[in-house]
Amino acid sequence: MLVVVGCCVGAADQLLCSGEIRADQRRKALQLAVDELAPGGTLLVVAHDSTNLAEGYGGPQDPVLLYTPSDVVADLRGLPGLGVEKNERVLRQVQSPERERTAIDALVRVHRAP
């Protein structure tokens, strides 16, 4: 499930999208998030990266639900007035029952022009 935290259309200064969903659903959710984003606003997308399945710890085990920062940027390409500020994989330390492990997340931060 992708969670979009915000308010009403065109009025959100900051939005957070977090979660893992299929590509077609992700594109629709991101379009809705961008529609809610106010001029000058920031959209942050965070989810387990597709590399987390083989190289990281935890998260969904279905590759259909995972994506990369580049996938998100491609989903947003062509939407007017957006600039990508950050597009990267980030490492996050998590505690497993046995020891501390590393999860790999996709992180994208986008800014809408004022």
HELIX and SHEET records of a PDB file:
HELIX    1   1 ALA A   23  GLU A   36  1                                  14    
HELIX    2   2 ASN A   52  GLU A   55  1                                   4    
HELIX    3   3 PRO A   63  LEU A   65  5                                   3    
HELIX    4   4 PRO A   69  LEU A   76  1                                   8    
SHEET    1   A 5 LEU A   2  VAL A   5  0                                        
SHEET    2   A 5 ALA A  12  GLY A  19 -1                                        
SHEET    3   A 5 LEU A  37  HIS A  48  1                                        
SHEET    4   A 5 GLU A 100  ARG A 112 -1                                        
SHEET    5   A 5 LEU A  82  GLN A  95 -1                                        
END                                                                             
